[in-house]
Amino acid sequence: MGIPEVVLNSGQKMPFIGYGTAALPMPPPQTLVSVFFDAIEVGYRHFDTASMYGTEESLGQAVAQALQRGLIKSRDQLFITSKLWCTDAHHDLVLPALSRTLKKLGLEYVDLYLIHFPVRLKQGIVGEHSNEDVIPFDIKGTWEAMEECYRLGLAKSVGVSNFGCKKLSQLLHHATIPPAVNQVEMNVSWQQEKLRHFCREKGIQVSAWSPLGANGASWGTLDVMESPVLKDIAITKEKSVPQVLYNTTYSIFYIGGGGGGVSVVYWWWVWTAWLGFDFGDGGC
């Protein structure tokens, strides 16, 4: 049985399950290459990276090895997502940033390119930041450049990440091409129903990161993985809690709609890190 797919408003098909590549602390590059290669070998076809993660080059090497060894027959058997970092969130910086990403990946295009956060930071800022590091974000100009990446064929689909309803409304007011995806934190204890309804109305695919509640991360919660209800279900069904979560959330968000009718792509992170951004958007 293959991994289910969702059809984006761009017409592209995106695998329902994605493999996240954020790493903290960062392992040696060859360790990452091995991890990503193994993921391809066991059947993952959707990989999520970002300029900020520092994993694009290792992922690209793993893809090249997978092609060389015959694990996949062609590049188009994979769905690769990457993201524009906040220091490059400006009309004139988007295309050069994507060009650098493609060079590191060793690819001619990405399947999905996202604005990582609705924030612009001064050059050289990665990770923690202060208010002095935040500079005005030209959402109109930045999105125009994202649309140009799509028109040039460098990104098969374009979208956003960590956008609430307010920021999405601002973007859509100017957009010629609507975002294909909005990737946000979501799990069974934080279902973001209002945001999912908004995205459904606008034809935007919701993608969820940290579906296990960022278990083990400094910013995460144990409410999901340590839920007595989920543990009881796992024991009864002779499954792991993550397996129960996948089945439950797939049913809620994809099959049942969960009030929002928006299917969700789940990122099974190797490691995760939070940057402490406050978007002043209240989630939606």
BAKE-329752 format. One record per residue: x, y, z of N, C-alpha, C in turn; residue in one letter. Coordinates in Angstrom, 2 decimals, padded with zeros to 5 digits. Atoms other than C-alpha are relative to their C-alpha. Layout:
residues N
NODE:X:Y:Z:X:Y:Z:X:Y:Z:a $
...
This chain:
residues 284
NODE:000.84:-001.20:000.00:000.00:000.00:000.00:000.87:001.24:000.00:m $
NODE:-000.79:-001.21:000.08:001.43:003.36:-001.04:-000.47:001.05:000.99:g $
NODE:000.36:-001.11:-000.88:001.44:006.55:001.01:-001.09:000.82:-000.68:i $
NODE:001.06:-000.84:000.59:-001.80:008.53:000.45:000.55:001.34:-000.45:p $
NODE:-000.42:-001.30:000.52:-001.49:011.76:-001.50:-001.16:000.99:000.06:e $
NODE:001.00:-001.05:000.11:-003.32:015.07:-001.49:000.34:000.82:-001.24:v $
NODE:-000.20:-000.82:001.20:-003.79:017.25:-004.59:-000.06:001.47:000.42:v $
NODE:-000.08:-001.41:-000.35:-002.70:020.85:-004.06:-000.72:000.87:-001.03:l $
NODE:000.69:-000.88:000.95:-004.37:023.86:-005.69:000.84:000.30:-001.23:n $
NODE:-000.87:-000.14:001.16:-001.37:023.94:-008.04:-000.14:-001.17:-000.96:s $
NODE:000.16:001.21:000.79:-002.41:020.53:-009.36:001.02:-001.07:000.34:g $
NODE:-001.03:000.96:-000.39:000.65:018.84:-007.81:-000.51:-000.94:001.09:q $
NODE:000.35:000.97:-001.03:000.25:015.68:-005.73:001.09:-000.01:001.07:k $
NODE:-000.94:-000.02:-001.11:001.86:015.75:-002.28:-000.26:-001.19:000.92:m $
NODE:000.18:001.12:-000.92:002.44:012.62:-000.16:-000.47:000.47:001.37:p $
NODE:000.63:-000.38:-001.26:000.41:012.74:003.04:000.99:000.01:001.16:f $
NODE:-001.00:000.07:-001.06:003.37:011.78:005.26:001.31:000.58:-000.51:i $
NODE:-001.28:-000.59:000.35:006.53:013.86:005.18:001.05:-000.30:001.06:g $
NODE:-001.13:000.26:-000.90:009.97:013.30:006.73:000.72:001.31:000.26:y $
NODE:-000.64:-001.26:-000.34:011.23:016.39:008.55:001.48:-000.17:000.24:g $
NODE:-001.46:000.12:-000.06:014.95:017.14:008.54:000.66:000.99:000.95:t $
NODE:-000.60:-000.91:-000.98:015.43:019.69:011.33:000.83:-000.79:001.00:a $
NODE:-000.90:000.74:-000.89:018.30:018.70:013.62:000.63:000.92:001.03:a $
NODE:-000.62:-000.75:-001.08:019.40:020.02:017.01:000.33:-000.95:001.14:l $
NODE:-001.16:-000.60:000.69:022.20:019.48:017.77:000.21:-000.64:-001.36:p $
NODE:-000.21:000.48:001.36:023.36:019.04:014.20:000.98:-001.17:-000.02:m $
NODE:-000.92:001.13:000.14:024.82:015.57:013.52:001.01:000.26:-001.13:p $
NODE:-000.93:-000.12:001.12:027.80:015.14:011.17:-000.75:-000.18:-001.33:p $
NODE:000.69:000.08:001.30:026.81:015.57:007.51:-000.19:-001.43:-000.51:p $
NODE:000.12:001.36:000.51:027.52:011.94:006.61:-001.03:-000.82:000.78:q $
NODE:001.04:000.66:-000.79:025.28:010.79:009.46:-001.38:000.36:-000.54:t $
NODE:001.27:-000.44:000.57:022.46:012.87:008.03:-000.25:-000.65:-001.36:l $
NODE:000.15:000.64:001.32:023.08:011.52:004.52:-000.48:-001.44:000.18:v $
NODE:000.38:001.38:-000.26:022.82:007.98:005.89:-001.43:-000.11:000.50:s $
NODE:001.36:000.00:-000.54:019.64:008.77:007.83:-001.01:000.25:-001.12:v $
NODE:000.94:-000.32:001.08:017.95:010.33:004.79:-000.05:-001.10:-001.05:f $
NODE:-000.04:001.10:000.95:019.09:007.53:002.50:-000.84:-001.16:000.53:f $
NODE:000.78:001.08:-000.60:017.63:004.96:004.91:-001.50:000.30:-000.06:d $
NODE:001.42:-000.38:000.06:014.36:006.91:004.98:-000.57:-000.24:-001.40:a $
NODE:000.45:000.28:001.37:014.13:006.71:001.19:-000.14:-001.50:-000.21:i $
NODE:000.00:001.46:000.18:014.94:003.01:001.35:-001.23:-000.64:000.62:e $
NODE:001.17:000.61:-000.65:012.07:002.27:003.76:-001.32:000.53:-000.55:v $
NODE:001.23:-000.40:000.68:009.60:004.18:001.62:-000.43:001.44:000.08:g $
NODE:000.36:-001.43:-000.03:009.54:007.88:002.49:000.25:000.61:-001.37:y $
NODE:-000.14:-000.66:001.30:008.98:010.00:-000.60:-000.15:001.52:000.11:r $
NODE:000.18:-001.43:-000.22:008.29:013.43:000.89:000.97:000.44:001.09:h $
NODE:-001.00:-000.49:-000.94:011.14:015.30:002.59:-000.12:001.51:000.16:f $
NODE:000.16:-001.41:-000.33:010.89:018.66:004.34:001.30:000.55:000.56:d $
NODE:-001.22:-000.63:-000.47:014.01:020.78:004.67:-000.19:001.51:-000.03:t $
NODE:000.07:-001.47:-000.02:014.81:024.50:004.93:001.40:000.55:000.00:a $
NODE:-001.30:-000.66:-000.02:017.64:026.93:004.45:000.55:000.07:001.42:s $
NODE:-000.42:-000.16:-001.39:017.74:027.49:008.21:000.46:-001.30:000.64:m $
NODE:-000.35:001.27:-000.63:018.04:023.78:009.03:001.46:-000.40:-000.23:y $
NODE:-001.36:000.42:000.34:021.40:023.37:007.31:000.09:-001.45:-000.46:g $
NODE:000.03:001.40:000.41:020.34:019.96:006.01:-000.23:-000.20:-001.50:t $
NODE:000.31:000.12:001.43:019.71:020.74:002.33:001.07:-000.79:-000.75:e $
NODE:-001.08:000.66:000.73:023.12:019.58:001.15:000.03:-001.50:000.29:e $
NODE:000.01:001.42:-000.37:022.96:016.28:003.06:-001.18:-000.72:-000.64:s $
NODE:001.17:000.60:000.64:019.46:015.61:001.75:000.26:-000.18:-001.49:l $
NODE:-000.31:000.11:001.43:020.62:016.33:-001.80:000.95:-001.15:-000.30:g $
NODE:-000.93:001.12:000.19:023.48:013.85:-001.42:-000.71:-001.34:000.16:q $
NODE:000.77:001.24:-000.19:021.07:011.21:-000.12:-000.87:-000.30:-001.22:a $
NODE:000.82:000.18:001.20:018.78:011.77:-003.11:000.88:-000.49:-001.16:v $
NODE:-000.91:000.42:001.07:021.75:011.45:-005.49:000.40:-001.46:000.17:a $
NODE:-000.37:001.39:-000.26:022.80:008.19:-003.83:-001.17:-000.94:-000.29:q $
NODE:001.19:000.83:000.24:019.24:006.85:-003.99:-000.22:-000.21:-001.49:a $
NODE:000.12:000.11:001.46:019.14:007.56:-007.72:001.09:-000.92:-000.55:l $
NODE:-001.14:000.79:000.48:022.59:006.04:-008.27:-000.16:-001.48:000.30:q $
NODE:000.16:001.40:-000.42:021.73:002.86:-006.37:-001.33:-000.62:-000.41:r $
NODE:001.24:000.55:000.52:018.34:002.47:-007.98:-001.15:-000.10:000.99:g $
NODE:001.13:000.01:-000.94:016.15:003.05:-004.91:-001.20:000.71:-000.60:l $
NODE:001.04:-000.70:000.77:014.19:005.48:-007.05:000.48:000.10:-001.44:i $
NODE:-000.35:000.00:001.42:014.07:005.58:-010.81:000.26:001.39:-000.54:k $
NODE:-000.17:-001.37:000.49:013.81:009.35:-011.25:-000.28:001.00:001.11:s $
NODE:000.18:-001.08:-000.97:013.82:012.63:-009.35:-001.48:000.22:000.33:r $
NODE:001.40:-000.33:-000.23:010.08:013.06:-009.80:-000.75:-001.02:000.86:d $
NODE:000.61:000.92:-000.96:009.41:010.09:-007.52:000.08:000.53:001.43:q $
NODE:-000.11:-000.63:-001.31:010.31:012.35:-004.59:-000.70:001.35:000.00:l $
NODE:000.61:-001.32:-000.20:008.53:015.41:-003.23:000.87:000.73:001.02:f $
NODE:-000.95:-000.71:-000.84:011.04:017.90:-001.81:-000.54:001.40:000.33:i $
NODE:000.42:-001.32:-000.48:009.97:020.90:000.29:001.19:000.70:000.63:t $
NODE:-000.97:-000.82:-000.73:012.28:023.70:001.36:-000.65:001.35:000.31:s $
NODE:000.61:-001.23:-000.51:011.76:027.11:002.95:000.96:001.19:-000.08:k $
NODE:-000.70:-001.28:000.06:012.83:030.72:002.59:000.22:000.52:001.42:l $
NODE:-000.27:-000.49:-001.34:014.57:031.97:005.73:-000.33:001.50:000.12:w $
NODE:000.51:-001.34:-000.28:013.50:035.25:007.36:000.94:001.12:-000.46:c $
NODE:-000.94:-001.03:000.46:016.67:037.15:006.39:-000.14:000.27:-001.49:t $
NODE:000.18:-000.14:001.45:015.73:036.64:002.73:-001.44:000.31:-000.39:d $
NODE:001.41:-000.30:000.26:012.07:037.63:003.08:-000.15:001.40:-000.58:a $
NODE:000.05:-001.27:000.72:012.32:040.46:000.56:-000.04:-000.30:-001.48:h $
NODE:000.20:000.26:001.43:011.38:040.72:-003.10:001.29:-000.33:-000.73:h $
NODE:-001.25:000.15:000.75:014.97:041.01:-004.34:000.87:-001.15:000.49:d $
NODE:-000.84:001.03:-000.58:016.32:038.20:-002.15:-000.56:-001.41:-000.15:l $
NODE:000.65:001.31:000.06:013.85:035.37:-002.77:000.63:-000.91:-001.05:v $
NODE:-000.55:000.82:001.08:015.12:034.12:-006.13:001.45:-000.42:000.26:l $
NODE:-001.37:000.43:-000.34:018.81:034.19:-005.08:000.01:-001.05:001.12:p $
NODE:000.06:000.97:-001.10:017.85:032.31:-001.90:-000.40:-001.38:-000.51:a $
NODE:000.42:001.29:000.56:016.03:029.61:-003.84:001.11:-000.59:-000.88:l $
NODE:-001.12:000.49:000.83:018.96:029.36:-006.27:001.06:-000.67:000.87:s $
NODE:-000.96:000.61:-000.91:021.27:028.66:-003.32:-000.52:-001.33:000.53:r $
NODE:000.61:001.24:-000.48:018.86:026.04:-002.00:000.11:-001.09:-001.05:t $
NODE:-000.07:000.99:001.08:018.73:024.29:-005.38:001.43:-000.48:-000.21:l $
NODE:-001.40:000.39:000.16:022.51:024.32:-005.62:000.41:-000.99:001.10:k $
NODE:-000.34:000.89:-001.10:022.84:022.71:-002.19:-000.69:-001.36:-000.17:k $
NODE:000.73:001.24:000.21:020.19:020.11:-003.03:000.49:-000.75:-001.24:l $
NODE:-000.40:000.62:001.25:021.70:019.46:-006.45:-001.18:-000.31:-000.89:g $
NODE:001.24:000.22:000.74:018.24:019.76:-007.99:-000.31:001.19:-000.90:l $
NODE:000.42:-001.07:000.90:016.69:021.77:-010.80:-001.24:000.72:000.52:e $
NODE:001.22:-000.60:-000.56:013.50:022.45:-008.83:-000.33:-000.64:001.34:y $
NODE:000.61:000.61:-001.18:011.79:021.90:-005.50:-001.48:-000.16:-000.29:v $
NODE:001.44:000.22:000.21:008.26:020.57:-005.36:-000.84:001.03:000.74:d $
NODE:000.74:-000.98:-000.80:007.22:023.07:-002.71:001.00:000.94:000.68:l $
NODE:-000.86:-001.01:-000.64:008.85:026.32:-001.53:-000.87:000.88:000.87:y $
NODE:000.82:-000.70:-000.98:007.52:028.00:001.60:000.73:001.20:000.58:l $
NODE:-000.50:-001.05:-000.86:008.01:031.32:003.36:-000.01:-000.56:001.41:i $
NODE:-000.12:000.73:-001.27:009.29:029.93:006.67:-000.82:000.62:001.12:h $
NODE:000.76:-000.73:-001.02:007.77:032.59:008.95:-000.44:001.34:-000.57:f $
NODE:000.43:-001.33:000.45:005.78:035.81:008.39:000.76:001.11:000.72:p $
NODE:-000.90:-000.91:-000.71:008.76:037.78:009.72:001.21:000.26:-000.89:v $
NODE:-001.28:-000.26:000.65:011.80:039.52:008.25:001.03:000.37:001.07:r $
NODE:-001.08:-000.26:-000.93:015.10:039.56:010.14:001.19:000.61:-000.72:l $
NODE:-001.23:-000.55:000.55:018.34:041.42:009.62:000.92:-001.12:-000.49:k $
NODE:-000.92:001.00:000.54:021.02:039.62:007.64:000.89:-000.58:001.10:q $
NODE:-000.88:000.68:-000.93:023.04:037.07:009.57:-000.68:-000.57:001.23:g $
NODE:000.71:000.50:-001.17:020.34:036.23:012.14:-000.55:-001.39:-000.28:i $
NODE:000.52:001.36:000.10:019.69:032.51:012.57:-000.31:-000.47:001.42:v $
NODE:000.37:000.47:-001.32:017.79:031.12:015.54:-000.52:001.12:000.88:g $
NODE:000.50:-000.98:-000.95:017.25:033.28:018.61:000.24:001.42:-000.51:e $
NODE:-000.12:-001.37:000.46:016.67:036.96:017.94:-000.60:000.94:001.03:h $
NODE:000.58:-001.03:-000.85:015.79:040.21:019.68:-000.90:000.88:-000.84:s $
NODE:000.88:-000.91:000.72:013.26:042.88:018.76:000.78:000.88:-000.97:n $
NODE:-000.83:-000.86:000.87:016.11:044.91:017.28:000.37:-000.70:-001.31:e $
NODE:-000.36:000.77:001.20:016.72:042.12:014.76:-001.15:-000.05:-001.01:d $
NODE:001.18:000.08:000.86:013.19:042.36:013.30:-000.12:001.29:-000.79:v $
NODE:000.17:-001.16:000.87:012.74:044.68:010.32:-001.28:-000.17:-000.79:i $
NODE:001.30:000.08:000.69:009.63:045.51:008.23:-000.04:-001.11:-001.06:p $
NODE:000.20:001.12:000.91:008.29:042.55:006.26:-000.96:000.42:-001.11:f $
NODE:000.81:-000.36:001.17:007.01:043.39:002.77:-000.65:-001.27:-000.53:d $
NODE:000.65:001.26:000.36:004.54:040.56:002.39:-000.40:-000.01:-001.48:i $
NODE:000.40:-000.09:001.40:003.33:041.78:-001.03:001.18:-000.28:-000.92:k $
NODE:-001.17:000.17:000.86:006.78:042.05:-002.59:000.62:-001.38:000.12:g $
NODE:-000.56:001.33:-000.21:008.00:038.81:-001.04:-000.82:-001.05:-000.72:t $
NODE:000.84:001.00:000.67:005.02:036.86:-002.34:000.07:000.13:-001.52:w $
NODE:-000.17:-000.18:001.45:005.39:038.38:-005.82:001.23:-000.77:-000.48:e $
NODE:-001.22:000.72:000.37:008.91:036.94:-005.87:-000.21:-001.51:000.11:a $
NODE:000.32:001.43:-000.11:007.60:033.56:-004.68:-000.78:-000.46:-001.23:m $
NODE:000.77:000.32:001.20:005.12:033.61:-007.56:000.92:-000.11:-001.22:e $
NODE:-000.94:000.06:001.11:007.99:034.29:-009.95:000.80:-001.30:000.02:e $
NODE:-000.68:001.29:-000.11:009.82:031.22:-008.63:-000.87:-001.11:-000.59:c $
NODE:000.94:000.99:000.56:006.70:029.22:-009.54:-000.05:000.12:-001.53:y $
NODE:000.12:-000.21:001.45:006.42:030.76:-013.01:001.26:-000.46:-000.74:r $
NODE:-001.26:000.43:000.61:010.09:029.99:-013.70:000.20:-001.50:000.06:l $
NODE:-000.12:001.45:-000.13:009.54:026.34:-012.80:001.01:-000.45:001.04:g $
NODE:-000.97:000.35:-001.03:012.01:026.47:-009.93:-000.69:-000.59:001.24:l $
NODE:000.83:000.58:-001.07:009.22:025.59:-007.48:-001.33:-000.41:-000.63:a $
NODE:001.24:000.49:000.61:006.31:023.41:-008.61:-001.23:000.53:000.72:k $
NODE:001.05:-000.62:-000.80:004.19:024.87:-005.80:000.67:000.95:000.98:s $
NODE:-000.52:-000.93:-001.00:004.66:027.79:-003.41:-001.03:000.16:001.11:v $
NODE:000.91:-000.13:-001.13:003.22:028.36:000.03:000.66:000.71:001.15:g $
NODE:-000.47:-000.70:-001.19:003.78:029.58:003.56:000.08:-000.98:001.17:v $
NODE:-000.13:000.80:-001.22:004.60:028.27:007.02:-000.19:000.92:001.20:s $
NODE:000.23:-000.75:-001.25:003.45:029.44:010.46:-000.77:001.29:-000.22:n $
NODE:000.87:-001.14:000.25:000.91:031.88:009.03:-001.35:-000.24:000.65:f $
NODE:001.36:000.04:-000.51:-002.32:032.61:010.91:-000.96:000.62:-000.99:g $
NODE:001.02:-000.52:000.91:-005.56:033.85:009.39:000.27:001.45:-000.42:c $
NODE:-000.24:-001.41:000.30:-004.59:037.52:009.61:001.07:000.16:-001.05:k $
NODE:-001.10:-000.11:000.97:-001.29:037.11:007.76:-000.40:-000.60:-001.35:k $
NODE:000.46:000.60:001.26:-002.89:034.81:005.19:-000.93:000.95:-000.74:l $
NODE:000.91:-000.95:000.64:-005.62:037.38:004.54:000.77:001.14:-000.67:s $
NODE:-000.83:-001.06:000.58:-002.99:040.06:003.96:000.67:-000.47:-001.28:q $
NODE:-000.67:000.55:001.18:-001.12:037.83:001.53:-000.99:-000.20:-001.14:l $
NODE:000.99:000.31:001.04:-004.24:036.73:-000.35:-000.54:001.27:-000.66:l $
NODE:000.49:-001.26:000.56:-005.26:040.36:-000.84:000.84:000.43:-001.20:h $
NODE:-000.91:-000.40:001.07:-002.24:040.82:-003.11:000.33:-001.14:-000.97:h $
NODE:-000.49:001.16:000.75:-001.70:037.29:-004.45:-000.70:-000.18:-001.35:a $
NODE:000.53:000.48:001.28:-002.12:036.29:-008.08:-000.11:-001.52:000.04:t $
NODE:-000.02:001.44:-000.21:-001.23:032.72:-007.21:-000.15:-000.25:001.51:i $
NODE:000.19:000.22:-001.43:-002.63:031.60:-003.84:000.98:-001.03:000.54:p $
NODE:-000.86:001.01:-000.59:-000.46:029.63:-001.42:-000.61:-001.38:-000.15:p $
NODE:000.48:001.37:000.11:-000.72:025.90:-002.03:-000.09:-000.67:001.37:a $
NODE:-000.12:000.66:-001.31:000.19:025.00:001.57:000.24:001.05:001.08:v $
NODE:-000.37:-000.73:-001.21:000.25:026.52:005.04:000.43:-001.04:001.02:n $
NODE:-000.54:000.99:-000.94:002.51:024.46:007.32:000.04:000.61:001.40:q $
NODE:000.09:-000.53:-001.36:001.74:025.01:011.01:000.10:-001.13:001.02:v $
NODE:000.00:001.00:-001.06:002.12:023.25:014.34:-001.42:-000.45:000.27:e $
NODE:001.34:000.53:-000.21:-000.85:020.95:014.92:000.09:-001.43:000.53:m $
NODE:000.08:001.36:-000.50:-001.69:017.83:016.90:-001.39:-000.21:000.57:n $
NODE:001.35:000.30:-000.45:-004.70:016.14:018.48:-000.44:000.87:001.18:v $
NODE:000.37:-000.88:-001.11:-004.56:018.46:021.51:-000.03:001.46:-000.41:s $
NODE:000.06:-001.36:000.54:-004.14:021.59:019.38:-000.37:-000.11:-001.47:w $
NODE:000.48:000.34:001.33:-006.30:021.11:016.31:-000.18:001.20:-000.92:q $
NODE:000.04:-001.20:000.84:-006.38:024.72:015.05:-001.22:000.02:-000.92:q $
NODE:001.22:000.15:000.80:-009.97:024.36:013.92:-000.32:001.26:-000.81:e $
NODE:000.33:-001.23:000.72:-010.49:028.03:013.00:000.92:000.20:-001.21:k $
NODE:-000.97:-000.15:001.10:-007.33:028.14:010.90:-000.29:-001.02:-001.09:l $
NODE:000.30:001.02:001.01:-008.25:024.87:009.17:-001.23:000.38:-000.81:r $
NODE:001.19:-000.47:000.71:-011.69:026.26:008.30:000.36:001.10:-000.99:h $
NODE:-000.41:-001.11:000.87:-010.10:029.41:006.89:000.73:-000.52:-001.22:f $
NODE:-000.78:000.54:001.12:-007.64:027.45:004.77:-000.87:-000.80:-000.95:c $
NODE:000.89:000.76:000.86:-010.37:025.16:003.51:-000.78:000.93:-000.92:r $
NODE:000.77:-000.95:000.80:-012.42:028.12:002.34:000.84:000.61:-001.11:e $
NODE:-000.89:-000.64:000.97:-009.39:029.53:000.52:000.73:-001.01:-000.89:k $
NODE:-000.63:001.02:000.84:-008.29:026.22:-001.03:001.46:-000.24:000.33:g $
NODE:-001.39:000.16:-000.43:-005.04:026.11:000.96:000.15:-001.28:000.80:i $
NODE:-000.27:001.25:-000.70:-003.68:022.74:002.08:000.70:000.27:001.33:q $
NODE:-000.66:-000.11:-001.30:-002.83:022.57:005.78:000.96:-001.17:000.17:v $
NODE:-001.02:001.01:-000.29:000.36:020.73:006.68:000.40:000.17:001.46:s $
NODE:-000.26:-000.08:-001.44:001.06:019.90:010.33:001.41:-000.45:000.34:a $
NODE:-001.28:000.45:-000.54:004.45:019.83:012.00:-000.14:-000.28:001.49:w $
NODE:000.03:000.46:-001.40:005.17:018.22:015.38:-001.35:-000.61:000.39:s $
NODE:001.28:000.64:-000.34:002.09:015.96:015.36:000.03:-000.78:001.30:p $
NODE:-000.10:000.70:-001.29:003.43:014.21:018.47:000.16:000.98:001.15:l $
NODE:-000.08:-000.99:-001.05:003.40:017.47:020.42:001.42:000.44:000.32:g $
NODE:-001.41:-000.35:-000.22:007.16:018.09:020.00:000.53:-000.68:001.25:a $
NODE:-000.41:000.77:-001.17:007.76:015.36:022.57:001.52:000.00:000.14:n $
NODE:-001.43:-000.02:-000.25:011.21:015.80:024.13:000.68:001.30:-000.31:g $
NODE:-000.59:-001.30:000.30:011.82:019.30:022.78:-000.24:000.96:001.17:a $
NODE:000.11:-000.93:-001.12:012.36:022.17:025.23:-001.29:000.81:-000.04:s $
NODE:001.22:-000.79:000.16:009.33:024.01:023.83:-001.24:-000.87:-000.13:w $
NODE:001.09:000.93:000.26:007.18:020.89:023.44:-000.86:-000.30:001.22:g $
NODE:000.91:000.41:-001.06:004.52:019.23:025.53:-000.06:-001.51:000.07:t $
NODE:000.17:001.45:-000.19:004.04:015.75:026.99:-001.47:-000.39:-000.06:l $
NODE:001.43:000.27:-000.06:000.26:016.08:026.81:-000.46:-001.01:-001.05:d $
NODE:000.42:000.90:001.08:000.08:014.13:023.56:000.54:-001.41:000.23:v $
NODE:-000.61:001.32:-000.14:002.54:011.27:024.00:-000.29:-000.67:001.35:m $
NODE:000.27:000.55:-001.33:001.73:010.86:027.72:-001.49:-000.05:000.32:e $
NODE:001.44:000.02:-000.22:-002.04:010.99:027.27:-000.46:-001.39:000.46:s $
NODE:000.50:001.30:-000.47:-003.65:008.20:029.38:-000.96:-000.65:-000.98:p $
NODE:000.97:000.53:000.96:-006.40:007.83:026.80:000.71:-000.65:-001.18:v $
NODE:-000.72:000.54:001.14:-003.97:007.34:023.92:000.82:-001.23:000.39:l $
NODE:-000.75:001.16:-000.47:-001.85:004.96:025.99:-000.91:-001.23:000.15:k $
NODE:000.95:001.11:-000.15:-004.91:002.82:026.81:-000.39:-000.57:-001.36:d $
NODE:000.35:000.45:001.35:-005.87:002.70:023.14:001.16:-000.79:-000.60:i $
NODE:-001.18:000.67:000.54:-002.31:001.73:022.20:000.14:-001.41:000.57:a $
NODE:-000.09:001.32:-000.64:-002.31:-001.14:024.71:-001.07:-000.94:-000.55:i $
NODE:001.12:000.80:000.49:-005.71:-002.35:023.56:000.22:-000.46:-001.43:t $
NODE:-000.20:000.29:001.42:-004.78:-002.22:019.88:001.36:-000.64:-000.29:k $
NODE:-001.36:000.55:000.15:-001.24:-003.53:020.49:000.79:000.81:-001.03:e $
NODE:-000.72:-000.94:000.86:000.19:-000.48:018.76:000.78:000.97:000.88:k $
NODE:-000.70:-001.05:-000.73:002.56:002.31:019.75:-000.88:001.25:000.04:s $
NODE:000.75:-001.25:-000.07:001.23:005.71:020.79:000.12:000.80:-001.30:v $
NODE:-000.08:-000.70:001.28:002.64:007.33:017.60:-000.88:-000.62:-001.09:p $
NODE:000.87:000.65:000.99:000.79:004.72:015.51:-001.46:000.35:000.24:q $
NODE:001.36:-000.39:-000.33:-002.43:005.49:017.34:-000.26:001.45:-000.40:v $
NODE:000.14:-001.40:000.36:-001.85:009.20:016.85:-000.15:000.18:-001.50:l $
NODE:000.11:-000.13:001.45:-001.30:008.78:013.15:-001.38:-000.42:-000.47:y $
NODE:001.30:000.50:000.43:-004.45:006.71:012.72:-001.12:000.94:000.42:n $
NODE:001.04:-000.88:-000.52:-006.52:009.03:014.91:-000.04:001.32:-000.75:t $
NODE:-000.04:-001.29:000.65:-005.37:012.25:013.34:-000.30:-000.10:-001.49:t $
NODE:000.36:000.22:001.41:-005.62:010.83:009.84:-001.52:-000.06:-000.14:y $
NODE:001.46:000.12:000.04:-009.25:009.96:010.58:-000.67:001.35:000.26:s $
NODE:000.60:-001.29:-000.35:-010.00:013.34:012.18:000.16:001.01:-001.12:i $
NODE:-000.28:-001.09:000.91:-008.31:015.62:009.69:-000.20:-000.35:-001.47:f $
NODE:000.03:000.36:001.41:-008.29:013.67:006.45:-001.33:-000.64:-000.40:y $
NODE:001.22:000.71:000.38:-011.21:011.25:006.38:-001.23:000.72:000.52:i $
NODE:001.17:-000.60:-000.62:-013.59:012.87:008.84:-000.11:001.49:-000.18:g $
NODE:000.06:-001.44:000.20:-012.65:016.45:008.14:000.23:000.79:001.26:g $
NODE:-000.26:-000.66:-001.27:-012.52:017.36:011.82:-000.56:001.40:000.10:g $
NODE:000.60:-001.31:-000.06:-014.81:020.33:011.32:000.59:000.96:-001.01:g $
NODE:-000.64:-000.89:000.95:-012.38:021.90:008.88:000.09:-000.60:-001.38:g $
NODE:-000.04:000.66:001.29:-012.34:019.32:006.11:001.33:000.13:-000.70:g $
NODE:-001.31:-000.20:000.62:-008.63:019.93:005.52:000.89:-001.17:000.33:v $
NODE:-000.95:001.08:-000.25:-006.25:017.04:005.07:001.31:000.58:000.51:s $
NODE:-001.20:-000.48:-000.66:-002.99:017.30:006.96:001.17:-000.90:-000.31:v $
NODE:-001.24:000.74:000.18:000.55:016.24:006.20:000.78:000.07:001.30:v $
NODE:-000.68:000.04:-001.28:002.47:015.12:009.28:001.50:-000.17:-000.18:y $
NODE:-001.45:000.06:000.06:006.19:015.71:009.74:000.52:-000.84:001.15:w $
NODE:-000.59:000.85:-001.03:007.91:012.90:011.60:001.45:000.43:000.16:w $
NODE:-001.31:-000.64:-000.13:010.89:014.94:012.82:001.05:-000.94:000.58:w $
NODE:-001.14:000.67:-000.62:014.28:013.45:013.51:000.34:000.74:001.29:v $
NODE:-000.19:-000.88:-001.15:014.97:016.39:015.86:-000.77:001.27:-000.30:w $
NODE:000.71:-001.25:000.25:013.10:019.66:016.34:000.52:001.11:000.88:t $
NODE:-000.43:-001.15:-000.78:013.88:023.16:017.54:-000.97:001.15:-000.22:a $
NODE:000.90:-001.15:000.09:011.78:026.24:018.24:000.80:001.28:000.14:w $
NODE:-000.78:-001.23:000.02:012.97:029.79:017.67:-000.59:001.10:000.87:l $
NODE:000.56:-000.98:-000.90:010.66:031.66:020.02:-000.62:001.19:-000.67:g $
NODE:000.62:-001.12:000.68:008.93:033.84:017.42:-001.38:000.30:000.60:f $
NODE:001.33:-000.43:-000.39:005.87:035.85:018.48:-000.57:000.79:-001.16:d $
NODE:000.51:-000.62:001.21:003.80:036.66:015.42:-001.15:000.97:000.27:f $
NODE:001.07:-000.93:-000.34:001.14:038.62:017.29:-001.27:-000.26:-000.76:g $
NODE:001.15:000.34:000.84:-001.52:036.79:015.31:-001.00:-000.87:000.74:d $
NODE:000.91:000.81:-000.79:-003.10:034.69:018.05:-000.35:-001.33:-000.64:g $
NODE:000.28:001.29:000.66:-002.88:031.60:015.83:-000.92:000.17:-001.19:g $
NODE:000.90:-000.23:001.13:-005.70:032.86:013.62:-000.67:001.36:000.16:c $
